[in-house]
Amino acid sequence: MALLPRCAATASIGALLSLCFVPLFGCGEDDVQSVTEPNEPDGGGSTDTAPLYAVETLVFGDQGSFSYVHLLPSLETQDTVRLDSAREFAQFAPADPVGGDIVVVDGDTPELTRFAISDQLAWGEGGTLSFAQYSSTALDTPIYVSPERAYTAFEAMNFAIWNPTELTLNGEILAPEGMPRTRGATSELSVARGYSHTLRGDTLFQPYYWADIGFDLYSDVSQISVIDTQANAVKGVLDVPCPHLHITSQDEDGNVYFSNGQGSIAAAVKLASEPKNCFVRINAGEEQVDPSSLVHFADLTEGREASNLFYVGNGLALFSVYHAERDRPDIDIAGIQVSANYHLWTLDLESGQAQLMEGIDFGGGQFTSFRIDERVFVAIPAGDYSSTEVYEVLENGQAEKRFDTEGWAFKMFRVR
């Protein structure tokens, strides 16, 4: 049975999410909302054409943590996706689709490897790229900008530039000016890269936040780095009056939404001194945060704290709400982080009306969401992150169960 990661046991699930996706954390970075929508560049790669999807899960146990990439012919309703049918990788080893192939980050070393997948689901190595000149530790999840360009973070705020097709290094983007490494009266809060990002045209929006060593306490200010991907240069840094800016998504018009991840909920519930959680928007065609877009989740949920806003479509977004009324009154921060009393809500962005989402049950707080083939899927973990239920979100805002997985599902994508 899957166990909580070692870092989460000694620190918090905030460390799991905020670190199990950024190689800054010892297990491997949002809190997971994998709310990420990985780009799927064309070019190169496998010549096989059968539809192929991947679900990646993370499992923790006495022998350490392991990532499993499960290959599926479809994302329709099916039986439980089990570990014995997957390819295993050590530690946190995020995978992404590139030109019909799969690129997997090594969980132990600063390397990544490209794999071709045959119609018979055989894995064939297509080359390995080392980032040893930039880092001595395992890599963060890459950002794929185009078939010929990707960014991989190192030292928290710098990026190495590389070519996913040719597997070559092509320079770097240095940390943006005006973004400190630490915050707080005694510099007790350190910078971390938000798990999610949004590429709108040639402009990349990447959030950053500041947290304590256990990813329990957060600064009341986050920042967004605005990067010109043609010039490979930072154009500006934006201040946002929200903690733990970690999750991003974009609507049909080009409006980009930013919210906190799950890790900052617990302290906001238990400590009056901690900032309340919120989300903001950068409007289509603009590169500044719209100050009128600031919304605190508690104003939508009868005072409950929430996280992980994700845009679904047709003016509808979803987010995860912690229902403290279901938990014991004396629960502490660590207990809230691994509580099974979170539930998805939907939000009509035009009317501001929020409500409990139909078709799912309560679960763990760090859900992940994915847009694949114009469909939206959400993966709801168990409170202890030992298993995950995967749902498809329908146009009416309801959810339908597709399958279960063993472990914590943090990635889903179409391979080809």
Secondary structure as UniProt FT lines:
FT   HELIX           6..10
FT   HELIX           13..19
FT   TURN            20..21
FT   TURN            23..24
FT   TURN            26..27
FT   TURN            31..32
FT   STRAND          53..61
FT   TURN            62..63
FT   STRAND          64..72
FT   HELIX           83..85
FT   STRAND          87..90
FT   STRAND          95..98
FT   TURN            99..100
FT   STRAND          101..105
FT   STRAND          111..117
FT   TURN            119..120
FT   STRAND          123..130
FT   TURN            132..134
FT   STRAND          143..146
FT   TURN            147..148
FT   STRAND          149..154
FT   TURN            155..157
FT   STRAND          158..163
FT   TURN            164..167
FT   STRAND          168..173
FT   TURN            177..178
FT   STRAND          182..183
FT   TURN            185..186
FT   STRAND          189..193
FT   STRAND          198..200
FT   TURN            201..202
FT   STRAND          203..211
FT   TURN            213..214
FT   STRAND          222..228
FT   TURN            229..232
FT   STRAND          233..240
FT   STRAND          245..250
FT   TURN            252..253
FT   STRAND          256..260
FT   HELIX           262..264
FT   HELIX           265..270
FT   TURN            272..273
FT   STRAND          278..282
FT   TURN            284..285
FT   HELIX           291..293
FT   STRAND          295..296
FT   HELIX           297..299
FT   TURN            300..303
FT   STRAND          306..313
FT   TURN            314..315
FT   STRAND          316..322
FT   HELIX           324..326
FT   TURN            329..330
FT   HELIX           333..337
FT   STRAND          342..348
FT   TURN            349..351
FT   STRAND          354..356
FT   TURN            358..359
FT   STRAND          368..372
FT   TURN            373..374
FT   STRAND          375..381
FT   TURN            383..384
FT   STRAND          387..393
FT   TURN            395..396
FT   STRAND          399..406
FT   STRAND          408..414
//
